[in-house]
Amino acid sequence: MNVISVENLSFRYRRASEYSLKNVSFDVRQGELLGIIGPSGSGKSTLCLTLNGIIPNSIKGDFSGDVIVRDPETGEEYNTKETPVAKLSTLVGLVLQNPESQLFNMTVEEEIAFGLENLGFDRNEILRRLRWALEVTGLRGLEREFPPNLSGGQQQRLAIAAVLAMEPAVLVLDEPTSQLDPVGRKEVLGLVSLLRKEHGITVVLVEHHTDYILRFADRVLVMADGEIVLEGTPRDIADEAETLKRLGVKLPPSLEISHELRKRGMMKVPAITEEELLSGIEYPPG
């Protein structure tokens, strides 16, 4: 089942001369991790804002095409042009690059409960979801902490927890590790893996660290100049290393090295991991 269908989507911000998205079409399948990569300015963040209706409902511009969100439990469909963001937020949760832009309450537990309280959930349901979100994101014991006092990784996990408490069908993460150190990056990407493995949550992940996308995504979109220029499995995308380099996408070290070795006839297939790189090298005789 497709939980999101994007059909011939184009968008241009007000007063902008160029379109940020140009005739984009793709589906998000229930339970998958869809990775989106591409150079800066390719339209990735704009695309994320269309998936839960912030564009065009809150951010205006020239919008054409359709984004259809489906409730996997009822099968009901919602066109983002006709559905309030408050409703869409219970189906598609969005986490932005900078967690500080989403955190504004005085404690961790108040932050997680905020959306639920505004939608009128009863106290018992709020407490149930609060406990679950704290547990799954590893924030239990920090309920009374002031969010700005948390580490960068903890703040990003808190932003994710606040979205997860809404129990959306799809979690959209827009470069969630771009402002984190290696420790924080490991925390957040580890959480994404946990959500997929143990909870089967559908994830759309925009990530400039392509090594994670190629290792763990089910399917990958590559964007450039507002368009989808490549789509396929991580293995399909890894086989397009030359195109990725030309577009300005930073390759993981293993793929970069294996790409050079393939040109020298020392490898037959691209290596996504270090293990694949080391096992795939074909040394010349002698």
N, C-alpha and C positions, 0 to 999 in steps of 0.2 A: 504493500500500500504506500502511495506517495502522501506524505504529510504536508509537503509544500510543493506547489507547482508554480514555476515562474514562466510566464508566457510572453514573449516578444516585448520585454521590458526595456524602456528607454527613459532616462531622466536627465534633466539639466537644471542645475540650481539657478535661482533668480539672479539676474545680472551676470551670469556666466556665459561666455561665448561658445563653449564647447559642451557637448553632452558628457556626463560622467559615466553613464551606462548607455549602451547602444544595442538594442534588439537582443537582449539577453534571455535565453530560455534554458531551463534545466529543472530537474525534480530532486527533491530530498526524500529518500525512502525511509520508511519507519525502521528504527533500530540501527541505522548506519552511522558511521563517522565520515562525513563529507569534508575533505580538506580543500581549502581555497588558498592558492599562492599566486604571487605575481609581484612585479616591481611597485615601488611607491607611486601613487597617482593612477593606479590601474583601475580603480573603482571598487575595490574590495570593501572598504568601510561603508561606502554609499550603498552597496548591495545589502550589507547587513542591516542597515537602517530601513530598507524596504520590506524585510521579512516579517517584521511585527508591526508594520503600518506607521512607524514614525515618519517615514516618507511614504505617502504624500500627506498624511493627516496633520502632522505637526510642523514638518519642514516642507515648505511649498516650492514649487518649480514646475517645469514642463514635464509632465508624467504621462506616459502612454504604455499600454500593455496591461497585464494583470498578474497579481500575486494571489494565489489561492491557498488558504490554510485549511487543512482538514483535521477535525477532531477524530483521533483514532478510535475513541470509544463509541462515538455515536455515528461517525461517518459524515457528520454535517460539515458543509463547506462554507468558508467565509472569504469574501473578496476584501482585501485590505483597503480598497478605495471606499468601501461602504461599511466598514466595521470599526468601531471605536478602538483606540489603542488599549484602553483598559481591558476590553474583552480579549483582544489579541494577545495581551501579555500573559494571560493564563494558559495560552497554547504555545506561544513562542517567547522564550525568555532570552533577553539580550544582555550580555556583559561586555562593557567597553574596555578600551585599552588601559585607561587610567582609572583605577578603582576609586580614587579620591573624588572623581566626578559623580560617583553613584552613592557615596557614603555620607550621611548627614545627620544621623541620630547619635545619641549620647552613649549608647552601649551597644554591644554586639547583639544581644537578644532583641533590643528595640529595633535595630536595623533589619533583622530577619523578619520580625513580626509586622513591620510597617505596612507592607503591601497587603498582607492578609487582613489587617485591621481596617484598612481603607476599603476593602471589598466586602466588609461586613461579615467575615467568618466568625462563628461562635468561639468562645474562649477555649473549649476543649479541643476543637480542631486546630486552633492556632498553636496551642501547646504541643499537640501531637506533631504537627509539621515543624515546629521550632526544634523539638528534640531530634527529629530525624535529620534535619538540615545540619544541625550542630554535629551530629554523630558522623554523617557521611563526609563532611568536609574537614573533620579533625579539629573542630573548634570547641568541643566540649571542655568546660573548665574556664573558658574565656568569656562567659556570658555577660559579665559585668564590666568588661574592659572597655575603655574609651577607644573607638576605632583608629584615630590618628596615632595612638601609641603602639599599634600592631606593626609587625614587620611588613614589608611590601608583599611577600607571598601570602601572609595571613590576611592582609587587606583584600587581596584579589580573591582568596578563598571565601572571605566574608561576602564579597559582592556576588560570587557564585551561589553561596548559601541563600542569600536573600531572593535570588531568582529561583533556585530549586524549591524553596518553600511554597512557591506558587504552583508547583507540580506541573510545569509546562510539558507539552508533548515533544518540543524541540528546544535544545539549548544552543544558542548562537553565541560564539565567543570571538570577539574581534581583537586579534593580536593580544591575548591576555598576558603574555610574558614579555612584551616589548620594553617595559620599564623595570623589569626585575633582574636581580643578580642571579648567578647560576643556581644558588640554593632556592630562591623563590621560584625560579623557572621549573626546577625539578618538582617542587611541591605542587604547583598548579597543573603541570602536565601529568604528574602522577595521579592527581585527582580526576582529570579527564579520563585517563585509562581505567580508573576504578569505576567511574560512573558507567562507562561502556561495558566493562567486564561483569560487574556484579549487579548492576541495576538496569542494563539494557536501554539506557537513555539515548535518544537520537541527538547527535551533535553535529553542528556546522562550525568548523574551526578555521578561522583565518590565522595563519601563523607564518612569521617570517623565518622561523627556524624550520627549514624544509626537511631536516633529518627526521623529526618527529612525524610529520605528515607522511613521508614516504614509508616509514616503518609501521605506522599504526592505522592510517586511513583505509577505508574500504574503497573509496573513489576520490579522485582529485580533479578539481577544476583549476586551470591556469588562466589568469586574466591579464590582459594588456590593453591599454587605451580604451577601457570601458567595455571590452568584449571578451568572451570566452574563446580562447585560441587553441586550447587543448583540453581534452577530457578523457579520463580513463582510469584504469587501476594504477596504483603506485608503480608497478612494474612497467606499465605502458609509458608513464610520464618519465620514469628514470631513463628509458630508452631514447628520450628526446633531450638528452643533456645539452647537445649543441644548440638547440632552439632555446632552452632555458637560459643558457649563458648569453645568447644574443639578446634575449628580452631583458636581461639584467637581474635574473633570479639567482641568488647565491646558492651554489650547490653544496650539499654536505661533503665533507672531506673525502669520504669513501667513494662517493659518486664522481667527484672531481678527479681523483686519482685513477679510478677505473676507466673513466672516459679517456684519459690520456693513454693509458695502457692499451685500450682497445684500438686506438689509432696506430699503435705500434705493433699490433698483432699479438699482444701478450695476454689479452682477455677476450672472451667471446660474448659475455653478457655484462650489463652494468651491475655494479655492486652497491646495494643500499646500506649494508652494514659492514663493519670492520671484518666480521667473520666471513662474509661473502667475498670481501676483497682479498683476504689472505688465502682463502681456499681456491679462489678462481684464477690466480696468476699462473700463467703458463710460461715457464722460463725457457729460453732458447736452449737447444742442445749444446752440450759442451760447456 
